[in-house]
Amino acid sequence: MRSKEGMEKIIPSELPHGWEEISRDSGDGFIRVKLGHLSPYPKHEQVPCIKVFVGEFPSSKLSKYDLVSDLTVSWVEDKDILDLEKTQDNIYKELEEAKRKLEQIKGDKNSFSKELKEIESFLKNAKKDVPKFKEVQYLGEKARATIDENGEKRIFSILVNGFSIYGSMVSVASQLDPGSKPIHSISCEKTWQKHEPIRVEHGCNCKACSCHLESGGCSTLKKEGYVHREEVENLLRLIISRIKGGGKKPEKKSRAEIVRSQKKIESPEEGMELKKGDIINTKNAEITIKDNLENEIHIKNNTEIKLGASGVSEKEIVLEQTIGEILAKIKKLPKDYDLRVRTPQAVCGVRGTIFGLHVEKYVTTITVVEGKVELSDLRGNRVIVGENQFCICSGEQGLQTPVNAPFDLKEKFEKLSKIIE
């Protein structure tokens, strides 16, 4: 997990819709990225952007992003750093040591008395000016935060399984407005700006101008696609879940098992017939299930699938995927039959297609190699995910807009198929 390859997996290059990677640097025990959130204006027109980086002054220049920030995940080698009291004490000890050395210099170099007095004064006040960190809970994890005199907390870092997640993205996340904040829709705002000369001369009673004068907003940050608190926190949750997933020690034995009528069938034999209600669990193992119509589903490691869960009609084949990853190649279904795959966040409607489905605690991601898949969230919203596209659905934010993959999925699928065979 701490190798360069392992660190690269913590922050994937395939980011949720709306995010774009600007730069990346990684090595053993660390990964650092700079990410931009694309503004929702058509064709990402230049808009005011919140730019925050560690060690740099904030900027609000026009950009195609509405937020740019940095994020670092690093392995904490010195365990004392994880102890808040020891960390705070070490800062004070360093200040005292600096003061001791200053006294030595003062005795030898009286010619710098003015400068030495200024440094001594700085050191005298430094101890009280050093930020006092407090241990808090954030996104369900141990975190460090500073709390100002008004009781407002600013997160400095999140500690997960010996890793520290920090950077301006962590610091700014809890300070952003929620997705429910009222704003005017993009079309409404554009009309309001365009009609300014008319309002100044004659007044304007159009819908957009009336809306601006009568209400605080006709839409929300989330609906319009602007960056908001929950969206950034959801990205942080995804990284936390990857750290936890990658940090687990593997089972001593790799195995697949089937739970049937509350009884376990360990190491199922090739060609074994599956029944409705069977639950397939893979523990660091991978298996493929097939039917007589040459449809096949490759179940990757650490995945759980339930076969033949209850459907709306008798001609509905339902699979329930609670966690993990599958790669499905559906060539043909019986006449008038439909296949649906349910996850904790979404439902996939399938006919003839090739697709991959990755399920984590909070997020479902579907990748369509060939054909089309209808994806719906638990609120009943639906989108069609086409060939060479992927789409994300989270419990908090629901469906996002499908986006084109930056590479040829069919080519990757063909290479993977050869490996599986």
Summary of the structure (lengths in Angstrom):
residues: 421
radius of gyration: 27.4
end to end distance: 27.6
largest distance: 96.3
contacts: 1235
relative contact order: 0.08
helix: 29%
strand: 36%
